[in-house]
Amino acid sequence: MPDVDAVQIQFSAQSLQALNLSLAFIMFGVALQLTVDDFRQLARRPRPALVGVASQFFVLPLLTFLLVLAFQPTPSIALGMILVASCPGGNISNFMSLNADGNVALSVTLTAISTVAAILFTPLNLAFWGSLYGPAEPILQAVDVSFWNVFETVALILGIPLVLGMAVRHWAENAARRISRIMQGLSIALFAIIVIVALMNNFESLIGYLGAVFGLVLVHNATALSVGYGLGSVADLPVQDRRTLAIETGIQNSGLGLILIFNFFGGLGGMALVAGWWGIWHIVSGLGLSFFWQYQPLPVLSTESR
């Protein structure tokens, strides 16, 4: 079997565009549930957002590096883990937070903040933590995330759908509620179809090398979900906020990770495998967790304090 670093994962520009559009569709559906007052309340309580940023861009990359040291994966797999941990939160987390009875306004805010912050923190975290892992240093390249590329991503898959969804909610609340119920299932189905098609196009590569990253991604993702909830507990945040922090930290924008891998690392095998499998697994783990929490009533005290 060839070295995993030599594997090329095919994920076309058209597939990535379709993925972004599906995420924008999900964002619109989530925004139908939001009002301006949700964000006013968040502005009065900034601590959850600060904890979320620390969880995503400081604690998760650190713990990821410790996992790399513990498991000693091949260089490209190690860089893939570090890159995924350095990416901002994914938009599908907003739907999952809504489904888990989390703090949706906090979820949307963290997704927006982390996406903009990724301009600085994604290349910094990748360069810093990647360079500390000796075996990966020879293949580590400088990562340059263009401001306008990130701005375009924010505008297309977060900003525009958010404004449109909230506008519909404001001017046609009853219609927004009806549309939202339909879109919840439809948006997830659309996202899943696009991901499944991408997997089918790379079936042989994924099956042949999945064993190299399967367990690592499961452990890595479980760590991310746990650290978000754990930091929320340490900060004494309401359960609703803890659920959102867990999902925001555990649901990473692996689509952005794939874009960076193909643009700057030539589709490096282990990196692409980690980002690709993470993109599938975090849907399974995130949805599973959100549906579990959906049937776990929020404590009375946390509901009153939010």
C-alpha positions in Angstrom: 0.0 0.0 0.0 1.4 3.4 -1.0 2.3 5.9 1.7 -0.7 7.8 3.0 1.1 11.1 2.2 0.9 10.2 -1.5 -2.9 9.8 -1.6 -4.8 12.4 -3.6 -8.4 13.1 -2.5 -10.5 14.5 -5.4 -12.9 17.3 -4.2 -13.7 19.6 -7.1 -14.3 23.4 -6.8 -17.9 22.8 -7.9 -18.3 20.4 -5.0 -16.9 22.9 -2.5 -19.2 25.6 -3.9 -22.2 23.3 -3.6 -21.2 22.6 0.0 -21.0 26.4 0.8 -24.4 26.9 -0.8 -25.9 24.1 1.3 -24.4 25.6 4.5 -25.9 29.0 3.5 -29.3 27.2 3.1 -28.9 25.8 6.6 -27.9 29.2 8.0 -31.0 30.8 6.5 -33.2 28.2 8.2 -31.5 28.8 11.5 -31.8 32.6 11.1 -35.6 32.2 10.8 -35.6 31.4 14.5 -33.6 34.5 15.5 -34.6 38.0 16.6 -32.5 41.1 17.2 -33.3 40.8 20.9 -31.4 37.5 21.0 -28.2 39.4 20.2 -29.0 42.2 22.6 -29.2 39.7 25.4 -25.8 38.2 24.3 -24.2 41.6 24.3 -25.3 42.0 27.9 -23.6 38.7 28.7 -20.3 38.5 26.7 -18.7 35.9 28.9 -20.0 32.8 27.0 -18.7 34.2 23.7 -15.3 34.8 25.2 -15.2 31.3 26.6 -16.2 29.9 23.2 -13.3 31.7 21.4 -10.8 30.5 23.9 -12.1 27.0 23.6 -11.9 27.0 19.8 -8.7 28.8 19.1 -6.5 28.2 22.1 -7.5 25.1 24.1 -8.5 22.9 21.2 -5.2 23.4 19.2 -3.2 22.8 22.4 -5.1 19.5 23.2 -4.8 18.5 19.5 -1.0 18.9 19.7 -1.0 16.7 22.8 -3.0 14.1 21.0 -0.5 14.2 18.1 2.4 13.7 20.6 0.5 10.8 22.2 -0.4 8.9 19.0 2.6 9.9 16.8 0.7 9.8 13.5 2.3 10.2 10.1 3.3 13.9 9.3 0.4 14.5 6.9 -2.2 13.1 9.4 -0.7 15.2 12.2 -0.9 18.3 10.1 -4.5 17.4 9.1 -5.5 17.2 12.8 -3.8 20.5 13.6 -5.4 22.2 10.6 -8.9 21.0 11.5 -8.4 22.2 15.0 -7.3 25.6 13.6 -10.4 26.1 11.5 -13.4 28.1 12.5 -16.7 26.6 13.5 -19.0 25.2 10.8 -22.4 26.7 10.0 -24.1 23.3 10.5 -23.3 23.9 14.2 -26.0 26.6 14.2 -28.7 24.0 13.2 -27.3 21.5 15.7 -27.4 24.1 18.5 -31.0 24.9 17.7 -31.8 21.2 17.6 -30.1 20.7 21.0 -32.1 23.5 22.6 -28.8 25.4 22.9 -28.2 29.1 22.7 -28.6 29.8 19.0 -27.7 33.4 19.1 -24.5 32.5 20.9 -23.9 29.8 18.3 -24.3 32.2 15.3 -22.2 34.8 17.0 -19.4 32.3 17.7 -19.5 31.1 14.1 -19.2 34.6 12.8 -16.4 35.6 15.2 -14.4 32.4 14.6 -14.8 32.8 10.8 -13.4 36.3 10.9 -10.7 35.4 13.5 -9.6 32.5 11.2 -7.8 35.0 9.0 -5.2 35.3 11.8 -5.6 32.3 14.0 -5.9 29.5 11.3 -2.4 30.1 9.7 -0.9 31.0 13.1 -2.1 27.9 14.9 -1.1 25.6 11.9 2.3 27.1 11.6 3.0 27.2 15.4 1.7 23.8 16.5 2.7 22.1 13.2 6.3 23.3 13.5 6.5 21.8 17.0 5.9 18.3 15.7 9.3 17.4 14.3 8.3 14.8 11.7 5.8 17.3 10.1 8.2 20.2 9.9 9.8 19.3 6.5 6.4 19.3 4.7 4.9 22.2 6.6 4.2 25.2 4.2 3.2 28.7 5.0 -0.6 29.2 5.0 -1.9 32.4 3.7 -5.7 32.9 4.1 -6.8 35.9 2.0 -8.9 38.4 3.9 -11.2 38.7 0.9 -11.6 34.9 0.5 -12.7 34.7 4.2 -14.9 37.8 3.8 -16.6 36.2 0.8 -17.2 33.0 2.8 -18.7 35.0 5.7 -20.9 37.0 3.4 -22.1 34.0 1.3 -22.7 31.3 3.9 -23.3 33.4 7.1 -23.9 37.1 6.7 -26.4 37.2 3.8 -28.5 34.2 4.9 -28.5 35.5 8.4 -29.8 39.0 7.4 -32.4 37.5 5.0 -33.6 34.9 7.6 -34.0 37.5 10.4 -35.7 39.9 8.0 -38.3 37.2 7.1 -38.7 36.5 10.8 -39.2 40.2 11.6 -41.7 41.0 8.8 -43.5 37.6 8.5 -43.1 35.8 11.8 -45.9 33.2 11.2 -44.5 32.3 7.7 -41.0 32.1 9.1 -42.1 29.6 11.7 -43.8 27.4 9.1 -40.8 27.6 6.7 -38.4 26.8 9.5 -40.0 23.5 10.3 -39.7 22.4 6.7 -36.2 23.6 6.2 -34.8 21.9 9.3 -34.9 18.5 7.8 -34.5 19.6 4.2 -31.3 21.5 4.8 -29.6 18.7 6.6 -30.7 16.3 3.8 -29.2 18.5 1.2 -25.9 18.8 3.1 -25.8 15.1 3.6 -26.4 14.4 -0.1 -23.5 16.6 -1.2 -21.1 15.0 1.3 -22.2 11.5 0.3 -21.6 12.3 -3.4 -18.2 13.6 -2.6 -17.4 10.4 -0.7 -18.6 8.2 -3.5 -16.2 10.0 -5.9 -13.3 9.1 -3.5 -14.6 5.7 -2.4 -11.5 3.7 -3.1 -9.1 6.1 -1.4 -11.3 6.5 1.6 -11.9 2.8 2.1 -8.3 1.9 1.5 -6.9 4.4 4.0 -9.8 5.1 6.3 -8.2 2.8 9.0 -5.3 5.2 9.2 -7.5 8.1 10.4 -10.7 6.5 11.6 -9.9 6.2 15.3 -7.9 9.4 15.5 -10.7 11.5 14.2 -13.2 9.9 16.6 -10.9 10.6 19.6 -10.1 14.1 18.3 -13.8 15.0 17.7 -14.8 13.6 21.1 -12.0 15.7 22.7 -13.3 18.9 20.9 -16.9 18.3 22.1 -15.8 17.6 25.6 -13.5 20.6 25.9 -16.3 23.0 24.8 -18.7 21.6 27.4 -16.0 21.4 30.0 -14.9 25.0 29.7 -18.5 26.1 29.9 -18.9 24.1 33.1 -15.6 25.6 34.6 -16.9 29.1 33.7 -20.2 28.2 35.4 -22.3 28.9 32.3 -25.9 27.8 32.0 -26.4 24.3 30.5 -27.9 25.8 27.4 -24.6 27.7 26.8 -22.5 24.6 27.5 -24.3 22.7 24.9 -23.7 25.4 22.3 -20.0 25.6 23.3 -19.6 21.9 22.9 -21.1 21.9 19.5 -19.3 25.0 18.3 -15.9 23.5 19.4 -16.7 20.0 18.0 -18.2 21.1 14.7 -15.3 22.6 12.7 -15.4 24.0 9.2 -13.8 21.1 7.5 -14.8 22.5 4.1 -12.5 25.4 4.7 -9.8 22.9 5.8 -10.2 21.1 2.5 -9.9 24.3 0.5 -6.7 25.2 2.3 -5.4 21.6 1.8 -6.0 21.7 -2.0 -4.9 25.3 -2.4 -1.7 25.2 -0.3 -0.8 21.6 0.3 -1.6 20.0 -3.0 -4.2 17.7 -1.6 -1.7 16.1 0.7 -3.0 12.6 1.5 -3.2 12.4 5.3 -4.4 16.0 5.6 -7.2 15.4 3.1 -8.2 12.2 4.7 -8.5 13.7 8.2 -10.5 16.7 7.0 -12.7 14.6 4.7 -13.5 12.0 7.4 -13.9 14.7 10.0 -16.5 16.4 7.7 -18.5 13.2 7.8 -18.0 12.1 11.4 -18.8 15.5 13.0 -22.2 15.4 11.3 -22.9 12.0 12.9 -21.5 12.9 16.3 -23.0 16.4 16.3 -26.5 15.3 15.2 -26.4 12.4 17.6 -25.5 14.6 20.5 -28.0 17.3 19.5 -30.9 14.8 19.3 -29.9 13.3 22.6 -29.9 16.8 24.2 -33.2 17.6 22.6 -34.8 15.1 24.9 -32.9 16.2 28.0 -34.9 19.0 29.7 -32.9 22.1 30.6 -32.5 22.7 34.4 -34.9 25.4 35.7 -32.0 27.5 37.1 -30.1 27.5 33.8 -33.3 28.5 31.9 -33.9 31.4 34.3 -30.3 32.6 34.1 -29.8 32.7 30.3 
